[in-house]
Amino acid sequence: MDKKEHIIQLIDDMLERKRVFFTNIIEALKSYAEDAVDPDEWDLEMMNDKK
């Protein structure tokens, strides 16, 4: 069983009220993972200092 099938099986085994909670978590993680913020001057300075 691959990861996607495993996740689907876990979701299928949940009570409906828990599925709503789980869906909200997944949606939040997805939006968080897609957020890409370009570094500003402060970030660039910190990265250069680290080198």
BELPE-V660589 format. One record per helix or strand of 3 or more residues. SS is the DSSP state (H for helix, E for strand). FROM is the first residue (numbers start at 1). TO is the last residue. If there is no record, write none. Layout:
ss from to
SS FROM TO
SS FROM TO
This chain:
ss from to
H 3 12
H 16 34
H 41 50
